[in-house]
Amino acid sequence: MDLDHIKTTMPGSGLPGGLLWIERKAEALPQQMAGMTVLDIGAYNGYYSLICASRGAKVLSLDVVNEWRNLELYNEFKDEHQLDCEHKELDVYDLDQLDEVFDLVIFYDVFYHLESPMDALRKIIPKVRRALLLSTYIIDSRFADVDQTQPLMYFFEPRELRKIDPTNIWGPTTACVEKMLKVAGFQAVKMLSYIEDRAIFRATKSTLSGLPLWPMT
């Protein structure tokens, strides 16, 4: 089995542009990860976790409601390649149950599903040693009258954004995401990639001043 097979079981992979978005998120990950520790929040089937572990990182993958997430593929690939990764069922709001702090925290496509995304960011920041990678749906191009330079967030009723998914709740502007990350305690925030209605952000803490992000040694 290879990672391309696992990629095709990711949510949205069969939709127009879905595989491109998955690949953009993968491209944001460091190429050299030996010695790094990684926390993958909302890991789903562990695709990004397995990429990180394949590059030498020790990875903890978190998600909830695991019965439909193809963990058989995760475990099969992990065992076949003898990777240092583990999957746990844990909610982002319960991160204080973890004692560890991680070099890199991945928070892909979870933010806009949460009832309280600001509370989630406050739970995440104590677990970040160096950097957070966050991807989310954004509304910059959805509404013609939205000023994307303003920190705005639109509330979606269940199934308003996508009829097949009632858990899409928030639609922030890029400025809103950037401001929320800074209010949560991150010093530097950079948007790495933008595709239609999705964006990837990298946020770092003040302790990183003057230090290179990748590789994290």
Backbone as a chain_set.jsonl record, in Angstrom:
{"seq": "MDLDHIKTTMPGSGLPGGLLWIERKAEALPQQMAGMTVLDIGAYNGYYSLICASRGAKVLSLDVVNEWRNLELYNEFKDEHQLDCEHKELDVYDLDQLDEVFDLVIFYDVFYHLESPMDALRKIIPKVRRALLLSTYIIDSRFADVDQTQPLMYFFEPRELRKIDPTNIWGPTTACVEKMLKVAGFQAVKMLSYIEDRAIFRATKSTLSGLPLWPMT", "coords": {"N": [[0.834, -1.204, 0.0], [0.436, 2.288, -0.711], [0.867, 5.831, 0.009], [-0.648, 7.318, -1.764], [-2.909, 5.82, -2.234], [-4.213, 5.995, 0.247], [-4.672, 8.71, 0.266], [-6.747, 8.976, -1.585], [-8.923, 8.214, -0.124], [-9.544, 10.274, 1.476], [-11.73, 12.856, 2.792], [-13.628, 14.652, 0.406], [-11.939, 14.09, -1.699], [-12.922, 13.13, -4.079], [-14.248, 15.227, -5.205], [-14.502, 18.113, -7.45], [-11.398, 19.645, -7.72], [-10.683, 18.676, -5.275], [-8.546, 16.811, -4.768], [-6.37, 18.43, -5.409], [-6.487, 20.345, -3.353], [-5.967, 18.713, -1.116], [-3.362, 17.971, -1.751], [-2.076, 20.472, -1.671], [-2.155, 21.023, 1.07], [-0.51, 18.988, 1.976], [1.88, 19.798, 0.821], [2.574, 21.928, 2.437], [3.79, 20.861, 4.61], [6.847, 20.179, 6.423], [9.791, 19.059, 4.665], [11.96, 17.673, 5.724], [11.871, 15.902, 8.643], [12.991, 14.529, 10.713], [13.371, 13.628, 14.069], [11.442, 15.395, 14.94], [8.414, 16.197, 16.761], [4.96, 15.682, 16.308], [1.617, 16.794, 16.376], [-1.441, 15.878, 15.169], [-4.415, 17.192, 14.694], [-7.755, 16.328, 14.284], [-7.322, 14.268, 12.472], [-8.513, 12.461, 10.782], [-8.271, 9.896, 8.511], [-5.596, 9.766, 8.905], [-3.786, 10.591, 6.93], [-2.032, 12.879, 6.602], [-0.626, 12.626, 8.96], [0.737, 10.223, 8.511], [2.383, 10.961, 6.392], [4.097, 12.74, 7.731], [5.234, 11.002, 9.652], [6.511, 9.244, 7.931], [8.55, 10.841, 7.132], [10.174, 10.91, 9.266], [9.207, 11.879, 11.703], [7.82, 11.753, 15.055], [4.541, 10.982, 15.734], [1.362, 11.967, 16.926], [-1.891, 11.232, 16.31], [-5.065, 12.663, 16.284], [-8.59, 12.292, 16.582], [-12.211, 12.2, 16.481], [-15.043, 10.009, 16.807], [-14.394, 7.427, 15.425], [-15.262, 5.251, 13.886], [-15.832, 5.448, 11.149], [-13.559, 6.132, 9.749], [-11.573, 4.757, 8.33], [-9.368, 3.564, 9.705], [-8.099, 1.205, 9.5], [-6.484, 1.301, 7.229], [-4.626, 3.228, 8.047], [-3.383, 1.93, 10.234], [-2.384, -0.336, 8.936], [-0.545, 0.777, 7.071], [1.182, 2.091, 8.835], [2.239, -0.08, 10.32], [3.376, -1.624, 8.29], [5.449, 0.026, 7.404], [6.788, 0.521, 9.697], [6.385, 2.827, 11.369], [6.571, 5.625, 13.626], [3.955, 6.376, 15.028], [0.759, 7.144, 16.449], [-2.721, 6.672, 17.003], [-5.341, 8.401, 18.56], [-8.53, 8.734, 20.157], [-9.757, 11.757, 20.735], [-11.063, 14.884, 21.677], [-10.617, 18.231, 20.427], [-11.103, 20.142, 22.359], [-10.313, 18.911, 24.632], [-7.596, 18.87, 24.909], [-5.975, 19.485, 27.058], [-5.661, 17.183, 28.436], [-3.442, 15.976, 27.497], [0.002, 15.633, 28.138], [2.205, 16.288, 26.648], [4.188, 18.585, 24.626], [4.379, 19.824, 21.323], [6.488, 19.966, 18.423], [5.354, 20.646, 15.956], [2.018, 21.407, 15.215], [-0.759, 20.207, 13.531], [-3.688, 21.369, 12.1], [-5.953, 20.83, 10.292], [-8.692, 21.72, 8.337], [-10.68, 21.729, 10.348], [-11.358, 23.86, 11.95], [-13.612, 25.464, 11.013], [-15.728, 23.839, 11.515], [-16.247, 23.862, 14.178], [-18.081, 24.735, 17.117], [-17.014, 26.59, 18.87], [-14.482, 28.03, 17.849], [-12.491, 29.831, 18.752], [-12.068, 29.112, 21.41], [-10.98, 26.607, 20.923], [-8.519, 27.281, 19.696], [-7.24, 28.431, 21.857], [-6.908, 26.216, 23.435], [-5.137, 24.824, 21.88], [-2.715, 26.308, 21.653], [-0.959, 26.015, 23.969], [0.126, 23.569, 23.394], [1.848, 23.827, 21.33], [5.111, 23.937, 20.302], [6.699, 25.044, 18.311], [5.359, 25.607, 15.708], [2.128, 26.07, 14.16], [0.037, 24.613, 11.744], [-2.72, 25.529, 9.971], [-5.707, 24.933, 8.27], [-8.604, 26.12, 6.561], [-12.044, 26.689, 5.602], [-12.913, 29.687, 3.916], [-14.506, 32.906, 3.493], [-13.859, 34.884, 1.703], [-14.207, 35.079, -1.088], [-16.837, 34.381, -1.409], [-19.001, 36.085, -0.858], [-19.968, 38.994, -2.478], [-20.03, 41.486, -1.293], [-18.403, 41.391, 0.901], [-15.812, 42.635, 2.838], [-12.719, 41.622, 2.677], [-10.563, 42.424, 4.118], [-11.365, 42.895, 6.626], [-11.907, 41.583, 9.938], [-14.077, 39.34, 9.869], [-16.777, 36.996, 10.497], [-18.933, 34.609, 9.231], [-21.994, 33.031, 10.091], [-23.185, 29.853, 9.449], [-26.232, 28.192, 8.865], [-27.273, 24.795, 9.635], [-26.381, 22.688, 6.977], [-26.444, 24.769, 5.165], [-24.113, 25.701, 3.911], [-23.039, 23.368, 2.679], [-25.035, 20.854, 1.503], [-24.702, 18.174, 2.132], [-23.381, 18.094, 4.505], [-23.962, 18.867, 7.742], [-22.333, 20.012, 9.617], [-20.793, 22.199, 8.965], [-20.097, 25.291, 10.106], [-18.931, 27.901, 10.478], [-17.795, 30.713, 8.553], [-15.034, 32.319, 8.075], [-13.273, 35.41, 7.267], [-10.012, 35.802, 5.716], [-8.603, 37.701, 7.152], [-9.894, 37.554, 9.593], [-9.196, 34.982, 10.542], [-6.418, 35.328, 10.789], [-6.33, 37.335, 12.767], [-7.594, 36.079, 14.944], [-5.774, 34.009, 15.465], [-3.586, 35.507, 16.34], [-4.672, 36.767, 18.608], [-5.052, 34.514, 20.125], [-2.469, 33.986, 20.865], [-0.329, 33.594, 19.157], [2.526, 34.916, 17.526], [3.51, 35.473, 14.914], [1.878, 35.232, 11.828], [1.2, 33.679, 8.784], [-0.268, 33.436, 5.594], [-0.106, 30.636, 3.661], [-1.112, 29.36, 1.39], [-3.767, 29.581, -1.006], [-6.797, 28.604, -2.29], [-9.503, 29.1, -4.15], [-12.019, 28.835, -2.071], [-10.625, 28.187, 0.211], [-7.953, 28.219, 2.607], [-4.547, 28.063, 3.774], [-2.755, 28.463, 6.718], [0.202, 29.439, 8.489], [1.261, 29.592, 11.772], [3.295, 30.997, 14.273], [5.054, 30.993, 17.439], [6.155, 33.48, 19.849], [8.586, 32.693, 20.904], [10.029, 31.789, 18.798], [11.471, 33.712, 17.55], [13.769, 34.776, 15.208], [14.625, 32.208, 14.649], [14.974, 29.457, 12.36], [12.17, 27.86, 10.769], [11.857, 25.372, 9.399], [14.345, 22.97, 8.768], [13.146, 21.6, 11.874], [15.184, 21.455, 14.359]], "CA": [[0.0, 0.0, 0.0], [1.179, 3.541, -0.696], [0.112, 6.971, 0.527], [-1.603, 7.79, -2.767], [-4.163, 5.092, -2.018], [-4.853, 6.577, 1.43], [-5.119, 10.056, -0.132], [-8.018, 8.901, -2.311], [-10.015, 7.973, 0.826], [-9.75, 11.502, 2.245], [-12.976, 13.542, 2.44], [-13.522, 15.643, -0.652], [-10.978, 13.717, -2.739], [-13.615, 12.883, -5.322], [-14.895, 16.446, -5.677], [-13.633, 18.949, -8.291], [-10.382, 20.383, -6.967], [-10.458, 18.073, -3.958], [-7.198, 16.26, -4.654], [-5.433, 19.559, -5.412], [-6.492, 20.922, -2.017], [-5.262, 17.758, -0.261], [-1.94, 18.06, -2.08], [-1.55, 21.749, -1.168], [-1.933, 20.877, 2.513], [0.671, 18.146, 2.134], [3.049, 20.593, 0.442], [2.915, 22.855, 3.519], [4.523, 20.131, 5.645], [8.301, 20.174, 6.222], [10.334, 17.91, 3.943], [12.828, 16.947, 6.649], [11.177, 15.934, 9.921], [13.651, 13.628, 11.661], [13.492, 14.16, 15.419], [10.317, 16.27, 15.272], [7.177, 15.642, 17.292], [3.836, 16.268, 15.573], [0.25, 16.522, 16.792], [-2.358, 16.061, 14.043], [-5.759, 17.307, 15.267], [-8.709, 16.094, 13.212], [-6.471, 13.537, 11.523], [-9.347, 11.621, 9.918], [-7.645, 8.586, 8.309], [-4.174, 9.857, 9.222], [-2.95, 10.785, 5.741], [-0.943, 13.828, 6.876], [0.177, 12.015, 10.028], [1.611, 9.212, 7.925], [3.421, 11.68, 5.653], [5.068, 13.235, 8.716], [5.949, 9.862, 10.219], [7.385, 8.718, 6.879], [9.701, 11.74, 7.035], [10.997, 10.767, 10.464], [8.62, 12.483, 12.907], [6.98, 10.986, 15.977], [3.252, 11.621, 15.482], [0.131, 11.594, 17.612], [-3.044, 11.588, 15.475], [-6.286, 12.759, 17.084], [-9.878, 12.547, 15.959], [-13.348, 11.667, 17.222], [-15.953, 9.15, 16.029], [-13.437, 6.76, 14.544], [-15.727, 4.064, 13.194], [-15.953, 5.63, 9.702], [-12.379, 6.875, 9.296], [-10.593, 3.916, 7.649], [-8.153, 3.411, 10.496], [-7.406, -0.009, 9.067], [-5.424, 1.728, 6.318], [-3.632, 3.911, 8.881], [-2.626, 0.937, 10.999], [-1.661, -1.198, 7.998], [0.61, 1.505, 6.542], [2.102, 2.323, 9.956], [2.928, -1.329, 10.663], [4.189, -2.051, 7.142], [6.645, 0.865, 7.288], [7.348, 0.641, 11.047], [6.386, 4.25, 11.667], [6.357, 6.01, 15.022], [2.745, 7.176, 15.106], [-0.31, 6.561, 17.256], [-4.015, 7.328, 16.817], [-6.178, 8.443, 19.756], [-9.814, 9.417, 20.058], [-9.728, 12.868, 21.684], [-11.601, 16.13, 21.149], [-9.697, 19.362, 20.535], [-11.36, 20.862, 23.609], [-9.768, 18.118, 25.725], [-6.148, 18.761, 24.727], [-5.256, 19.601, 28.325], [-5.404, 15.835, 28.931], [-2.126, 15.583, 26.998], [1.128, 16.263, 28.837], [3.256, 16.642, 25.707], [4.2, 19.766, 23.766], [4.794, 19.301, 20.034], [7.162, 20.916, 17.53], [4.397, 21.073, 14.936], [0.626, 20.984, 15.356], [-1.536, 20.293, 12.292], [-5.104, 21.618, 12.407], [-6.465, 20.966, 8.937], [-10.116, 21.607, 8.008], [-11.482, 21.481, 11.55], [-11.703, 25.161, 12.512], [-14.935, 25.986, 10.655], [-16.741, 22.895, 11.99], [-16.345, 23.947, 15.632], [-18.974, 25.749, 17.663], [-16.207, 27.611, 19.552], [-13.115, 27.936, 17.326], [-11.536, 30.588, 19.565], [-11.731, 28.256, 22.556], [-10.095, 25.558, 20.426], [-7.18, 27.847, 19.517], [-6.648, 28.621, 23.189], [-6.505, 24.881, 23.883], [-4.043, 24.355, 21.041], [-1.441, 27.038, 21.735], [0.003, 25.465, 24.923], [0.693, 22.327, 22.872], [2.71, 24.17, 20.192], [6.456, 24.395, 20.622], [7.249, 25.871, 17.234], [4.459, 26.131, 14.681], [0.815, 25.508, 13.871], [-0.486, 24.703, 10.386], [-4.174, 25.538, 10.047], [-6.432, 25.183, 7.02], [-10.02, 26.338, 6.834], [-12.912, 27.352, 4.635], [-12.973, 31.135, 4.11], [-15.602, 33.516, 2.716], [-13.367, 36.053, 0.973], [-14.743, 35.136, -2.447], [-18.218, 33.869, -1.447], [-19.954, 37.189, -0.848], [-19.397, 40.118, -3.214], [-19.966, 42.685, -0.474], [-17.555, 41.161, 2.071], [-14.49, 43.263, 2.838], [-11.851, 40.575, 3.21], [-9.547, 43.0, 5.001], [-11.964, 43.022, 7.952], [-11.995, 40.302, 10.654], [-15.488, 38.991, 9.929], [-17.092, 35.574, 10.475], [-20.332, 34.358, 8.889], [-22.551, 31.833, 10.705], [-24.01, 29.059, 8.54], [-27.194, 27.251, 9.4], [-26.963, 23.431, 9.198], [-26.518, 22.355, 5.555], [-26.496, 25.959, 4.319], [-22.905, 25.751, 3.098], [-23.056, 22.154, 1.856], [-26.209, 20.088, 1.92], [-24.336, 16.854, 2.628], [-22.657, 18.183, 5.777], [-24.576, 19.851, 8.636], [-21.377, 20.486, 10.628], [-20.112, 23.427, 8.53], [-20.729, 26.31, 10.943], [-18.367, 29.245, 10.366], [-17.076, 31.144, 7.371], [-14.266, 33.519, 8.401], [-12.361, 36.013, 6.289], [-8.615, 35.531, 6.057], [-8.225, 38.645, 8.196], [-10.448, 37.046, 10.845], [-8.345, 33.876, 10.983], [-5.139, 35.889, 11.22], [-6.502, 38.056, 14.026], [-7.889, 35.106, 15.985], [-4.524, 33.333, 15.809], [-2.761, 36.424, 17.125], [-5.317, 36.929, 19.907], [-4.818, 33.273, 20.862], [-1.126, 34.026, 21.417], [0.722, 33.444, 18.148], [3.117, 36.211, 17.19], [3.626, 35.645, 13.461], [0.91, 34.442, 11.072], [1.391, 33.839, 7.345], [-1.072, 32.587, 4.731], [0.808, 29.927, 2.771], [-1.741, 28.934, 0.151], [-5.163, 29.977, -1.121], [-7.461, 28.026, -3.454], [-10.936, 29.388, -4.202], [-12.616, 29.171, -0.772], [-9.832, 27.53, 1.261], [-6.637, 28.821, 2.839], [-3.646, 27.424, 4.736], [-2.003, 29.444, 7.498], [1.23, 28.987, 9.427], [1.359, 30.492, 12.918], [4.427, 30.666, 15.139], [5.042, 31.659, 18.737], [7.192, 34.502, 20.028], [9.856, 32.058, 21.23], [10.701, 31.42, 17.555], [12.086, 34.888, 16.952], [15.114, 34.606, 14.677], [14.954, 30.808, 14.409], [14.343, 28.888, 11.168], [11.077, 26.936, 11.078], [12.152, 24.039, 8.871], [13.939, 21.863, 9.626], [13.058, 21.892, 13.297], [16.158, 20.648, 15.069]], "C": [[0.868, 1.253, 0.0], [0.263, 4.672, -0.229], [-0.9, 7.506, -0.477], [-2.947, 7.09, -2.608], [-4.922, 5.68, -0.835], [-5.39, 7.967, 1.103], [-6.486, 10.009, -0.797], [-9.191, 8.576, -1.393], [-10.267, 9.186, 1.714], [-11.068, 12.156, 1.846], [-12.74, 14.609, 1.385], [-12.609, 15.253, -1.789], [-11.642, 13.484, -4.092], [-14.312, 14.102, -5.905], [-13.959, 17.236, -6.587], [-12.668, 19.768, -7.438], [-10.025, 19.761, -5.633], [-9.051, 17.54, -3.779], [-6.145, 17.367, -4.65], [-5.348, 20.183, -4.026], [-5.751, 20.02, -1.031], [-3.758, 17.855, -0.501], [-1.327, 19.369, -1.591], [-1.263, 21.669, 0.333], [-0.709, 20.009, 2.78], [1.949, 18.924, 1.826], [3.48, 21.554, 1.542], [3.726, 22.182, 4.624], [6.022, 20.183, 5.373], [8.753, 18.923, 5.469], [11.204, 17.041, 4.844], [12.235, 17.036, 8.053], [11.792, 15.003, 10.963], [13.803, 14.309, 13.019], [12.354, 15.056, 15.844], [9.2, 15.484, 15.955], [6.017, 16.416, 16.673], [2.526, 15.841, 16.213], [-0.662, 16.856, 15.627], [-3.782, 16.018, 14.585], [-6.791, 17.228, 14.141], [-8.064, 15.305, 12.097], [-7.249, 12.694, 10.52], [-8.67, 10.263, 9.738], [-6.133, 8.623, 8.473], [-3.26, 10.106, 8.041], [-1.769, 11.717, 6.022], [-0.045, 13.323, 8.012], [1.186, 11.034, 9.446], [2.695, 9.842, 7.061], [4.517, 12.125, 6.625], [5.897, 12.091, 9.302], [6.907, 9.253, 9.206], [8.642, 9.565, 6.724], [10.502, 11.788, 8.327], [10.426, 11.327, 11.738], [7.94, 11.43, 13.782], [5.634, 11.695, 16.028], [2.167, 11.051, 16.388], [-1.031, 12.124, 16.781], [-4.298, 11.573, 16.335], [-7.503, 12.937, 16.198], [-10.961, 11.971, 16.861], [-14.214, 10.849, 16.264], [-15.171, 8.372, 14.974], [-14.007, 5.657, 13.671], [-15.819, 4.216, 11.675], [-14.714, 6.263, 9.084], [-11.289, 6.001, 8.679], [-9.29, 3.783, 8.417], [-7.415, 2.128, 10.159], [-6.261, 0.343, 8.132], [-4.282, 2.396, 7.079], [-2.747, 2.886, 9.572], [-1.812, 0.024, 10.091], [-0.412, -0.499, 7.471], [1.646, 1.732, 7.639], [2.916, 1.066, 10.265], [3.852, -1.783, 9.536], [5.502, -1.283, 7.067], [7.299, 1.146, 8.637], [7.491, 2.114, 11.455], [6.046, 4.517, 13.122], [5.147, 6.94, 15.1], [1.651, 6.391, 15.829], [-1.584, 7.354, 17.031], [-4.808, 7.242, 18.113], [-7.495, 9.124, 19.445], [-9.856, 10.49, 21.147], [-10.215, 14.129, 20.987], [-10.598, 17.261, 21.342], [-9.89, 20.124, 21.839], [-10.786, 20.142, 24.83], [-8.254, 17.975, 25.642], [-5.367, 18.873, 26.027], [-5.059, 18.242, 28.999], [-4.041, 15.317, 28.483], [-1.041, 16.334, 27.754], [2.164, 16.825, 27.872], [3.054, 18.019, 25.084], [4.871, 19.33, 22.465], [5.461, 20.381, 19.179], [6.184, 21.507, 16.52], [3.018, 20.533, 15.283], [-0.08, 21.236, 14.028], [-3.008, 20.386, 12.671], [-5.815, 21.895, 11.086], [-7.981, 20.737, 8.869], [-10.987, 21.171, 9.182], [-12.108, 22.778, 12.054], [-13.153, 25.567, 12.257], [-16.077, 25.035, 11.017], [-17.05, 23.075, 13.479], [-17.317, 25.027, 16.077], [-18.186, 26.893, 18.295], [-14.763, 27.55, 19.07], [-12.09, 28.718, 18.136], [-11.119, 29.788, 20.794], [-10.773, 27.149, 22.119], [-8.669, 26.075, 20.249], [-6.486, 28.046, 20.855], [-6.226, 27.287, 23.803], [-5.259, 24.403, 23.137], [-2.716, 25.007, 21.392], [-0.494, 26.506, 22.812], [0.683, 24.187, 24.429], [1.669, 22.569, 21.726], [4.069, 24.644, 20.688], [6.973, 25.357, 19.561], [6.202, 26.438, 16.286], [3.15, 25.357, 14.617], [0.529, 25.677, 12.386], [-1.999, 24.536, 10.473], [-4.737, 25.756, 8.652], [-7.913, 25.3, 7.336], [-10.742, 26.849, 5.594], [-12.908, 28.849, 4.952], [-14.0, 31.732, 3.147], [-15.148, 34.68, 1.849], [-13.99, 36.19, -0.409], [-16.202, 34.686, -2.538], [-19.233, 35.0, -1.578], [-19.306, 38.418, -1.475], [-19.205, 41.336, -2.331], [-19.119, 42.509, 0.782], [-16.206, 41.844, 1.877], [-13.518, 42.299, 3.497], [-10.731, 41.127, 4.086], [-10.061, 43.141, 6.434], [-12.094, 41.648, 8.617], [-13.444, 39.901, 10.903], [-15.664, 37.471, 9.9], [-18.591, 35.413, 10.234], [-20.773, 33.046, 9.528], [-23.483, 31.129, 9.724], [-25.001, 28.209, 9.322], [-26.81, 25.839, 8.93], [-27.335, 23.196, 7.74], [-26.646, 23.577, 4.64], [-25.29, 26.029, 3.393], [-22.841, 24.564, 2.141], [-24.156, 21.242, 2.384], [-25.847, 18.738, 2.525], [-23.688, 16.9, 4.008], [-23.269, 19.261, 6.662], [-23.601, 20.47, 9.636], [-20.564, 21.683, 10.178], [-20.802, 24.613, 9.199], [-20.247, 27.721, 10.614], [-17.702, 29.479, 9.012], [-16.317, 32.419, 7.686], [-13.621, 34.139, 7.161], [-10.94, 35.64, 6.67], [-8.153, 36.453, 7.176], [-8.724, 38.183, 9.562], [-9.582, 35.918, 11.395], [-7.025, 34.401, 11.527], [-5.263, 36.578, 12.578], [-6.781, 37.097, 15.172], [-6.629, 34.363, 16.417], [-3.629, 34.233, 16.666], [-3.348, 36.661, 18.515], [-5.094, 35.687, 20.764], [-3.408, 33.216, 21.441], [-0.005, 33.793, 20.426], [1.23, 34.818, 17.728], [3.12, 36.473, 15.693], [2.664, 34.695, 12.76], [1.116, 34.736, 9.585], [0.434, 32.911, 6.598], [-0.152, 31.967, 3.684], [0.198, 29.617, 1.418], [-3.215, 29.299, 0.179], [-5.719, 29.38, -2.4], [-8.958, 28.268, -3.323], [-11.477, 29.784, -2.825], [-11.901, 28.491, 0.388], [-8.483, 28.224, 1.393], [-5.876, 28.038, 3.888], [-2.825, 28.515, 5.397], [-0.921, 28.74, 8.319], [1.354, 30.031, 10.523], [2.491, 30.03, 13.824], [4.379, 31.504, 16.408], [6.229, 32.61, 18.877], [8.548, 33.901, 20.326], [10.643, 31.662, 19.989], [11.481, 32.563, 16.926], [13.522, 34.607, 16.511], [15.495, 33.175, 14.366], [14.29, 30.316, 13.126], [13.244, 27.914, 11.571], [11.403, 25.521, 10.635], [13.615, 24.023, 8.444], [13.907, 22.291, 11.092], [14.016, 20.979, 14.05], [16.468, 21.269, 16.406]], "O": [[1.92, 1.279, 0.639], [-0.947, 4.496, -0.09], [-1.909, 8.089, -0.081], [-3.998, 7.693, -2.822], [-6.14, 5.846, -0.901], [-6.443, 8.36, 1.605], [-7.302, 10.908, -0.594], [-10.342, 8.65, -1.823], [-11.111, 9.134, 2.608], [-11.492, 12.035, 0.697], [-11.777, 15.371, 1.459], [-12.498, 15.997, -2.764], [-11.0, 13.624, -5.133], [-14.904, 14.023, -6.982], [-12.743, 17.057, -6.514], [-13.088, 20.496, -6.539], [-9.152, 20.267, -4.929], [-8.422, 17.787, -2.749], [-5.133, 17.253, -3.958], [-4.256, 20.517, -3.567], [-4.988, 20.511, -0.199], [-2.972, 17.822, 0.446], [-0.18, 19.382, -1.142], [-0.251, 22.186, 0.806], [0.047, 20.274, 3.714], [2.973, 18.738, 2.484], [4.643, 21.958, 1.579], [4.289, 22.864, 5.481], [6.434, 20.227, 4.214], [8.162, 17.854, 5.623], [11.185, 15.815, 4.737], [12.11, 18.132, 8.599], [11.169, 14.723, 11.987], [14.303, 15.431, 13.107], [12.294, 15.449, 17.009], [9.056, 14.278, 15.758], [6.074, 17.637, 16.529], [2.342, 14.672, 16.551], [-0.665, 17.988, 15.144], [-4.301, 14.947, 14.899], [-6.709, 17.971, 13.162], [-8.232, 15.623, 10.92], [-6.691, 12.259, 9.513], [-8.504, 9.537, 10.718], [-5.457, 7.628, 8.213], [-2.059, 9.854, 8.139], [-0.627, 11.377, 5.712], [1.161, 13.572, 8.012], [2.351, 11.02, 9.845], [3.81, 9.324, 6.995], [5.705, 11.917, 6.377], [7.116, 12.203, 9.431], [7.991, 8.796, 9.57], [9.671, 9.085, 6.248], [11.407, 12.611, 8.47], [11.086, 11.267, 12.776], [7.542, 10.366, 13.308], [5.58, 12.887, 16.332], [2.063, 9.841, 16.591], [-1.145, 13.331, 16.571], [-4.569, 10.596, 17.032], [-7.457, 13.644, 15.192], [-10.669, 11.335, 17.874], [-14.113, 10.998, 15.046], [-15.284, 8.639, 13.778], [-13.307, 5.161, 12.788], [-15.878, 3.209, 10.969], [-14.797, 6.866, 8.015], [-10.164, 6.474, 8.517], [-8.214, 3.881, 7.828], [-6.239, 1.977, 10.491], [-5.183, -0.244, 8.224], [-3.111, 2.157, 6.787], [-1.52, 2.961, 9.506], [-0.688, -0.35, 10.425], [0.661, -1.101, 7.424], [2.846, 1.585, 7.405], [4.131, 1.136, 10.449], [4.96, -2.262, 9.779], [6.54, -1.844, 6.717], [8.254, 1.919, 8.716], [8.57, 2.572, 11.83], [5.334, 3.747, 13.765], [5.302, 8.155, 15.224], [1.625, 5.161, 15.82], [-1.537, 8.575, 16.884], [-4.942, 6.169, 18.701], [-7.567, 9.989, 18.572], [-9.973, 10.178, 22.332], [-9.833, 14.41, 19.851], [-9.823, 17.257, 22.298], [-8.935, 20.693, 22.368], [-10.772, 20.694, 25.931], [-7.686, 17.06, 26.238], [-4.227, 18.415, 26.107], [-4.372, 18.15, 30.016], [-3.54, 14.332, 29.025], [-1.158, 17.538, 27.983], [2.917, 17.733, 28.226], [1.943, 18.546, 25.016], [5.826, 18.554, 22.493], [5.063, 21.545, 19.201], [6.187, 22.711, 16.263], [2.862, 19.354, 15.604], [-0.011, 22.332, 13.472], [-3.511, 19.586, 13.46], [-6.221, 23.021, 10.797], [-8.481, 19.694, 9.29], [-11.901, 20.36, 9.034], [-13.245, 22.788, 12.525], [-13.852, 25.972, 13.186], [-17.248, 25.373, 10.851], [-18.014, 22.498, 13.983], [-17.372, 26.105, 15.486], [-18.631, 28.04, 18.265], [-13.896, 27.069, 19.8], [-10.929, 28.313, 18.206], [-9.947, 29.789, 21.171], [-9.857, 26.792, 22.86], [-7.713, 25.389, 20.61], [-5.276, 27.849, 20.966], [-5.291, 27.238, 24.601], [-4.434, 23.674, 23.687], [-1.689, 24.329, 21.425], [0.716, 26.542, 22.588], [1.7, 23.77, 24.982], [2.255, 21.622, 21.203], [4.162, 25.637, 21.409], [7.608, 26.363, 19.879], [6.165, 27.651, 16.08], [3.072, 24.178, 14.964], [0.75, 26.751, 11.826], [-2.496, 23.532, 10.984], [-4.301, 26.656, 7.934], [-8.416, 24.661, 8.261], [-10.126, 27.371, 4.664], [-12.9, 29.237, 6.121], [-14.32, 31.137, 2.117], [-15.988, 35.399, 1.307], [-14.271, 37.303, -0.854], [-16.752, 34.617, -3.637], [-20.208, 34.885, -2.321], [-18.225, 38.836, -1.058], [-18.311, 42.144, -2.583], [-19.113, 43.387, 1.644], [-15.542, 41.643, 0.86], [-13.491, 42.169, 4.721], [-10.021, 40.356, 4.732], [-9.299, 43.464, 7.345], [-12.363, 40.657, 7.938], [-13.974, 40.091, 11.997], [-14.827, 36.747, 9.36], [-19.412, 36.001, 10.937], [-20.031, 32.064, 9.515], [-24.444, 31.719, 9.23], [-24.645, 27.583, 10.32], [-26.1, 25.697, 7.935], [-28.459, 23.471, 7.321], [-26.93, 23.424, 3.453], [-25.426, 26.377, 2.22], [-22.617, 24.733, 0.942], [-24.191, 20.908, 3.568], [-26.599, 18.208, 3.343], [-23.468, 15.855, 4.619], [-23.118, 20.448, 6.375], [-23.981, 21.344, 10.415], [-19.714, 22.153, 10.934], [-21.958, 24.911, 8.898], [-21.059, 28.638, 10.483], [-17.129, 28.569, 8.413], [-16.885, 33.506, 7.581], [-13.447, 33.475, 6.14], [-10.68, 35.216, 7.796], [-7.397, 36.035, 8.054], [-8.055, 38.396, 10.574], [-9.268, 35.901, 12.585], [-6.566, 33.978, 12.588], [-4.398, 36.42, 13.439], [-6.255, 37.285, 16.27], [-6.436, 34.115, 17.607], [-2.992, 33.763, 17.609], [-2.606, 36.747, 19.493], [-4.961, 35.787, 21.984], [-3.165, 32.484, 22.401], [1.163, 33.793, 20.813], [0.453, 35.763, 17.593], [2.773, 37.568, 15.25], [2.633, 33.5, 13.057], [1.197, 35.895, 9.179], [0.333, 31.731, 6.931], [0.498, 32.676, 2.916], [0.9, 29.607, 0.406], [-3.84, 29.328, 1.239], [-5.18, 29.618, -3.481], [-9.604, 27.681, -2.455], [-11.399, 30.955, -2.452], [-12.505, 28.245, 1.432], [-7.94, 28.747, 0.42], [-6.468, 27.427, 4.778], [-2.269, 29.383, 4.725], [-1.098, 27.611, 8.777], [1.532, 31.216, 10.242], [2.635, 28.841, 14.108], [3.758, 32.567, 16.455], [7.188, 32.541, 18.108], [9.57, 34.523, 20.037], [11.796, 31.245, 20.098], [12.091, 32.388, 15.871], [14.377, 34.249, 17.322], [16.592, 32.936, 13.862], [13.163, 30.711, 12.827], [13.359, 27.224, 12.584], [11.244, 24.574, 11.406], [14.079, 24.975, 7.818], [14.579, 23.245, 11.483], [13.672, 19.835, 14.344], [17.277, 20.732, 17.164]]}, "num_chains": 1, "name": "protein.A"}
